[in-house]
Every structure is written in C-alpha cells, then in structure tokens.
Amino acid sequence: MHFDNLIKIIKERRETLHVTQEMLAEISGVGLRTLKTFESGKGNPTAETLKKLADALGLELTFHIKKMGTDQ
C-alpha cells in the first residue's frame, strides 16, 4: 500500500501546528523512530498507528474498502 498522500497530510498538519516529531511521538504514543520512518516515506504503519497520529493532530481517519474485479 502506498502512503504518499497520508504522509504528506500528517506531516503538513504537524508542521502547521508547529509540533515537532518528538512532541507528536509523545502526544500520540507512537514511537519516535516509527514516526520518523513513516514521515521519510519508509515503513508500513498499521491502522492503529495512523489512528493515533490522526487523533493527536485533530484529523479524521476513514478507510474505504472497495471490492475489485467483480461486477456485484
């Protein structure tokens, strides 16, 4: 799964709020290394990690699941 857009939104929101990576890690309960890895475009964050980051930044996280390859 590609997270380019999600990374951009989370990083921009963090910077808009003048929150450092260290601060966001502490507020969200996500490890600093995990956050840095995610923001650098590496890694594969879990839904739980994404929710923690979104909650800490006042963002709403929604998932849409689409069935592919069927006409039903």
Buried (B, 14 or more C-beta within 10 A) or exposed (E): EEBEEBBEBBBEBBEEEEBEBEBBBEBBEBEBEBBBBBBEEEBEBEEEBBBBBBBBBEBEBEEEEEEEEEEE
